[in-house]
Amino acid sequence: MKLPWKKDESPADAAGETSADDASIEDAADTTDESGRGSAYTPGKGRPTPSRRQSQGRKRGPVTPPPTTRAEARARKKELKSSMSKEDKRKLSADRRSQRLEQRERMMAGEEKYLMPRDKGEVRRYARDIVDSRRNFAGLFMPFAIVLIVVMFLPSIAAYSTLLLLAFVVLMAIDGVILGRLVNSRVRERFPDTTDTGIKLGWYSFTRAMQLRKMRAPAPQVAAGDEV
């Protein structure tokens, strides 16, 4: 529309206005993507929205101090179990059982990290090897105890059970003294700077020798008769 105060537009001006209108139309078209969505479209996150329970589990805050007493630890454990579902409890129980089995297997294999405090150290390992490589009279204690219990129920030979027990104890004590002296002397030769010797080490060796070979923990790492 031509206003009274405007001059006549030239063909060049009219063409300029037309090209400007076309450019604005093209810019508007560019704001729309190939799928037909406009510039206000927000692309997806590429992952599902976490649930409320997951979001609460990721909340960060002050770390709860460790329990100071056993009663407090039991109360926290009980509270944690009460908030868990049955499926979570079964999974936790299975994980703990498998962890205990793995720890026992590694302990029986003699891994230092999983040994009991009394079994740790090179001296104790060497003492175990000496005991396991030797055929000990004290190893007959458990089979003898079973035989003795059976004998006590037989009146005809029950009177001799006391004498038999006394003789066995004397022989076992003699074998224990020999084993203790042997272990201590060989430990001093290999570990001259160690203080883990004497009656304590001898008793440790004797108690291991009293056990059946298959029941010893950690399991024997050498065969009977091997050189140590």
C-alpha positions in Angstrom: 0.0 0.0 0.0 1.4 3.4 -1.0 1.1 6.1 1.6 0.7 9.8 0.6 4.0 10.9 2.0 6.0 8.2 0.4 7.6 8.5 -2.9 7.1 6.1 -5.7 9.1 2.9 -5.1 11.6 1.9 -7.8 11.7 -1.5 -9.2 15.0 -2.1 -7.4 13.6 -1.3 -4.0 10.6 -3.6 -4.7 13.0 -6.4 -5.6 15.0 -5.8 -2.4 11.9 -6.0 -0.3 11.0 -9.3 -2.0 14.4 -10.8 -1.5 14.3 -9.8 2.2 10.9 -11.5 2.6 12.3 -14.7 0.9 15.3 -14.7 3.2 13.1 -14.5 6.3 11.0 -17.4 5.0 14.2 -19.4 4.5 15.4 -18.7 8.0 12.1 -19.8 9.4 12.4 -23.0 7.4 15.9 -23.7 8.7 14.6 -23.6 12.3 12.5 -26.7 11.5 14.5 -30.0 11.4 14.0 -32.8 9.0 11.5 -34.5 11.4 9.2 -31.4 11.3 10.0 -30.2 14.9 10.6 -26.5 15.5 13.4 -24.7 17.4 11.6 -25.2 20.7 12.2 -29.0 20.5 14.5 -30.5 23.2 16.4 -33.6 22.2 16.2 -36.7 24.3 18.8 -37.6 27.0 19.5 -41.0 25.5 18.8 -42.8 28.8 15.8 -43.7 30.8 14.8 -41.4 33.6 15.9 -42.9 37.0 13.3 -43.9 39.5 12.8 -42.2 42.8 14.4 -45.0 44.6 17.5 -44.8 42.4 17.7 -41.1 42.8 17.5 -41.3 46.6 20.2 -43.9 46.6 22.5 -41.5 44.8 21.9 -38.6 47.2 25.1 -37.3 48.6 25.4 -35.9 52.1 27.4 -36.3 55.3 28.9 -39.8 55.8 27.4 -41.6 58.8 30.1 -42.2 61.4 31.0 -45.8 62.2 29.3 -47.5 65.2 31.2 -47.1 68.4 29.7 -50.0 70.3 28.5 -53.5 69.3 25.0 -52.7 70.3 24.9 -49.8 67.9 26.4 -52.0 65.1 23.7 -54.6 65.7 21.0 -52.0 65.7 22.2 -50.6 62.4 22.4 -54.1 60.9 18.9 -54.9 62.0 17.6 -51.6 60.6 19.3 -52.3 57.3 17.8 -55.8 57.1 14.3 -54.5 57.8 14.6 -52.0 54.9 15.7 -54.7 52.4 13.4 -56.8 50.3 13.4 -60.6 50.4 15.2 -60.8 47.1 17.9 -58.4 48.3 18.3 -60.5 51.5 18.7 -63.7 49.6 21.2 -62.1 47.3 23.2 -60.6 50.2 23.2 -64.0 51.9 24.4 -65.8 48.8 27.2 -63.2 48.3 28.4 -63.6 51.9 28.3 -67.4 51.6 30.4 -67.4 48.4 32.8 -64.9 50.0 33.3 -67.1 53.0 33.9 -70.1 50.8 36.4 -68.2 48.7 38.2 -67.0 51.9 38.4 -70.5 53.3 39.8 -71.9 50.0 42.5 -69.3 50.0 43.2 -69.9 53.6 43.5 -73.6 53.0 45.9 -72.9 50.1 48.1 -71.0 52.5 47.7 -67.4 51.2 49.2 -65.1 53.8 46.4 -62.6 53.6 43.7 -65.1 54.6 45.6 -67.0 57.4 44.7 -66.7 61.0 47.2 -64.6 63.1 48.7 -67.7 64.7 49.6 -69.2 61.2 51.1 -66.0 59.6 54.7 -65.6 58.9 57.6 -67.4 57.2 58.6 -69.2 60.5 55.2 -70.7 61.0 55.0 -71.7 57.4 58.4 -73.5 57.6 57.3 -75.2 60.9 54.2 -76.5 59.2 56.2 -77.9 56.4 58.5 -79.7 58.8 55.5 -81.2 60.6 53.7 -82.2 57.4 56.8 -83.9 55.9 57.2 -86.0 59.0 55.2 -89.1 60.1 54.3 -88.2 63.6 53.2 -90.6 66.4 50.9 -87.8 67.7 48.9 -88.1 64.5 47.5 -91.4 65.8 45.8 -89.6 68.7 42.3 -89.3 67.2 42.1 -92.9 65.8 43.4 -94.2 69.2 40.8 -92.2 71.1 38.0 -93.8 69.0 39.5 -97.3 69.6 39.8 -96.6 73.3 36.1 -95.6 73.5 35.1 -98.9 71.9 37.4 -100.9 74.2 35.8 -99.3 77.3 32.6 -101.0 76.4 34.2 -104.5 76.3 34.4 -105.8 79.9 36.9 -108.4 79.1 39.6 -105.9 78.1 38.3 -102.7 79.7 40.8 -103.2 82.6 43.7 -102.8 80.2 42.4 -99.6 78.7 43.9 -97.4 81.4 47.4 -98.9 81.0 47.0 -98.7 77.2 46.0 -95.0 77.5 48.9 -94.2 79.8 51.5 -95.9 77.5 50.1 -94.0 74.5 50.3 -90.6 76.3 53.9 -91.3 77.3 54.9 -92.1 73.8 53.0 -89.2 72.4 54.7 -86.8 74.8 58.2 -88.2 73.9 57.4 -87.7 70.2 56.1 -84.2 70.9 59.4 -83.2 72.7 61.4 -84.6 69.8 59.3 -82.7 67.2 59.6 -79.5 69.2 63.4 -79.7 69.5 63.6 -80.5 65.8 61.5 -77.6 64.6 63.2 -75.1 66.9 66.7 -76.2 65.8 65.9 -76.0 62.1 64.1 -72.7 62.5 67.1 -71.1 64.2 69.3 -72.3 61.4 67.1 -70.8 58.7 65.9 -67.7 60.6 68.6 -66.8 63.0 67.0 -63.4 63.8 63.6 -64.6 64.6 62.1 -64.6 68.1 59.3 -67.0 67.3 61.0 -70.0 68.9 60.9 -72.0 72.1 58.0 -73.7 73.8 55.4 -71.6 71.9 56.7 -72.8 68.5 57.1 -76.3 69.8 53.5 -76.4 71.0 52.2 -75.0 67.7 54.0 -77.8 65.9 52.8 -80.5 68.3 49.1 -79.4 68.1 49.3 -79.6 64.3 51.0 -83.0 64.4 48.0 -84.3 66.6 45.5 -83.5 63.8 44.8 -85.9 61.0 46.5 -84.9 57.8 43.3 -84.2 56.0 42.0 -82.0 58.8 44.9 -79.7 59.1 44.4 -76.0 58.3 46.1 -74.6 56.3 46.3 -77.7 54.1 49.8 -79.4 53.9 51.9 -78.0 51.1 54.4 -80.9 51.2 54.0 -84.7 51.1 55.0 -87.0 53.8 58.7 -87.9 53.4 59.6 -84.8 51.3 62.8 -82.9 52.1 62.2 -79.5 53.6 
